[in-house]
Amino acid sequence: MVEITEEDIKGHLNNIVNAIYALLPTRNYVLQLLELLPRDFVKMIDAYPELFKDKEVRDRLKDVFGINIGEKVEIGNGLASSFYDISTKIRNDLFTYRWKENQKKLGEYLERDLEDLPDATDELWEQRIQMALSEPTYGTDCRKILRTMVKGGGGETIFDEYFHSYGKDRIRPCYTFKD
């Protein structure tokens, strides 16, 4: 039987931590694409012209990832579905609630300053807000709503309370939107 040391476990755990960050949609273009689905084909051409205008590229996306491409672009039953499920599970189970607490424990155990890693929860919220603001159909309305909430008073309180409930102490993402 192969002897496994604590250093071996630490090395493999460190690999898992790095892989978890690589599977966040904020850090992975494949997962960012999948987060947008389902969408109308025309909207996907606007969002990713290099991928969806060219029939050969579309065919490869269908073949490799199992993305269904017709009038709508949807996650099919292939790799895309598995990637999306894994990313969603990691995001929902690890980063939504208690990541800071777990991150501290991992850092101590691995003797690694995991505090230097980006706050994945902040990244995910910022990405969601930026996605809403850049959405072609509703982005302008979202921008107006956020601007009204922040400038009109009360918006800061709403965001403070919302982010505080997830361990956030700032509403920076709400101030970074552009006209």
LOTORGU-85601 format. One record per residue (C-alpha): residue in one letter; residue number from 1; x negated, y, z negated. Coordinates in steps of 0.2 Angstrom, whole numbers, plus 5000, padded with zeros to 4 digits. Last residue first. Layout:
N
   code   pos     px     py     pz
      a   NUM      X      Y      Z
...
//
This chain:
179
   code   pos     px     py     pz
      d   179   5118   5275   5091
      k   178   5106   5266   5080
      f   177   5108   5254   5065
      t   176   5095   5254   5052
      y   175   5105   5261   5038
      c   174   5116   5246   5035
      p   173   5101   5234   5035
      r   172   5093   5244   5021
      i   171   5107   5241   5009
      r   170   5097   5237   4994
      d   169   5096   5226   4978
      k   168   5101   5210   4986
      g   167   5104   5195   4975
      y   166   5118   5188   4985
      s   165   5131   5197   4974
      h   164   5120   5212   4974
      f   163   5122   5212   4993
      y   162   5140   5213   4992
      e   161   5141   5225   4978
      d   160   5128   5237   4986
      f   159   5137   5235   5003
      i   158   5154   5240   4995
      t   157   5146   5254   4985
      e   156   5137   5261   5000
      g   155   5152   5261   5010
      g   154   5162   5270   4996
      g   153   5157   5286   5003
      g   152   5161   5292   5020
      k   151   5144   5291   5027
      v   150   5141   5273   5024
      m   149   5158   5266   5028
      t   148   5160   5278   5042
      r   147   5144   5273   5050
      l   146   5147   5254   5048
      i   145   5164   5256   5056
      k   144   5158   5266   5070
      r   143   5143   5254   5073
      c   142   5156   5239   5073
      d   141   5167   5249   5086
      t   140   5152   5251   5097
      g   139   5146   5233   5096
      y   138   5163   5226   5100
      t   137   5163   5221   5118
      p   136   5144   5221   5122
      e   135   5138   5214   5105
      s   134   5123   5224   5100
      l   133   5130   5230   5083
      a   132   5137   5213   5078
      m   131   5120   5205   5083
      q   130   5111   5219   5073
      i   129   5122   5216   5058
      r   128   5120   5197   5059
      q   127   5101   5198   5061
      e   126   5100   5210   5046
      w   125   5109   5198   5035
      l   124   5098   5183   5041
      e   123   5082   5193   5038
      d   122   5088   5198   5021
      t   121   5092   5180   5016
      a   120   5075   5175   5023
      d   119   5065   5186   5012
      p   118   5049   5186   5021
      l   117   5035   5175   5015
      d   116   5022   5185   5004
      e   115   5032   5180   4989
      l   114   5027   5162   4994
      d   113   5010   5165   4986
      r   112   5004   5147   4986
      e   111   4999   5136   4972
      l   110   5010   5123   4979
      y   109   5019   5121   4963
      e   108   5020   5139   4958
      g   107   5025   5144   4976
      l   106   5038   5131   4976
      k   105   5046   5137   4960
      k   104   5046   5155   4965
      q   103   5054   5150   4982
      n   102   5067   5140   4973
      e   101   5073   5155   4962
      k   100   5072   5167   4978
      w    99   5082   5154   4988
      r    98   5096   5152   4976
      y    97   5112   5157   4986
      t    96   5112   5158   5005
      f    95   5095   5153   5009
      l    94   5094   5134   5006
      d    93   5111   5126   5009
      n    92   5119   5138   5021
      r    91   5103   5142   5032
      i    90   5096   5125   5031
      k    89   5113   5117   5036
      t    88   5116   5129   5050
      s    87   5098   5127   5057
      i    86   5101   5108   5056
      d    85   5118   5109   5064
      y    84   5112   5120   5078
      f    83   5097   5110   5082
      s    82   5108   5094   5083
      s    81   5121   5102   5094
      a    80   5108   5109   5105
      l    79   5100   5092   5107
      g    78   5115   5085   5115
      n    77   5134   5085   5111
      g    76   5138   5102   5119
      i    75   5136   5119   5113
      e    74   5146   5130   5124
      v    73   5144   5142   5138
      k    72   5162   5147   5145
      e    71   5167   5148   5163
      g    70   5156   5133   5165
      i    69   5140   5129   5156
      n    68   5140   5115   5143
      i    67   5123   5115   5133
      g    66   5116   5097   5132
      f    65   5099   5104   5127
      v    64   5087   5096   5140
      d    63   5100   5093   5155
      k    62   5111   5108   5152
      l    61   5097   5120   5149
      r    60   5088   5112   5164
      d    59   5103   5115   5175
      r    58   5104   5133   5170
      v    57   5086   5135   5174
      e    56   5089   5128   5191
      k    55   5105   5139   5194
      d    54   5096   5155   5190
      k    53   5107   5169   5183
      f    52   5109   5160   5166
      l    51   5091   5160   5159
      e    50   5083   5176   5165
      p    49   5099   5185   5163
      y    48   5100   5181   5145
      a    47   5113   5193   5137
      d    46   5121   5199   5153
      i    45   5122   5182   5160
      m    44   5128   5176   5143
      k    43   5142   5188   5144
      v    42   5147   5182   5162
      f    41   5147   5164   5156
      d    40   5160   5168   5142
      r    39   5153   5164   5125
      p    38   5153   5149   5113
      l    37   5139   5151   5108
      l    36   5129   5166   5101
      e    35   5121   5156   5087
      l    34   5114   5144   5101
      l    33   5104   5158   5109
      q    32   5097   5163   5092
      l    31   5093   5145   5089
      v    30   5083   5144   5105
      y    29   5074   5160   5101
      n    28   5067   5155   5084
      r    27   5062   5167   5070
      t    26   5079   5175   5065
      p    25   5088   5159   5069
      l    24   5079   5151   5055
      l    23   5071   5134   5060
      a    22   5053   5140   5059
      y    21   5056   5146   5041
      i    20   5061   5128   5037
      a    19   5046   5121   5046
      n    18   5034   5132   5036
      v    17   5042   5126   5019
      i    16   5042   5108   5026
      n    15   5023   5109   5030
      n    14   5020   5115   5012
      l    13   5029   5100   5006
      h    12   5018   5089   5016
      g    11   5002   5097   5009
      k    10   5009   5097   4991
      i     9   5014   5078   4993
      d     8   4996   5074   4999
      e     7   4989   5084   4985
      e     6   5000   5074   4973
      t     5   4991   5059   4979
      i     4   4998   5045   4990
      e     3   4990   5028   4990
      v     2   4994   5017   5004
      m     1   5000   5000   5000
//
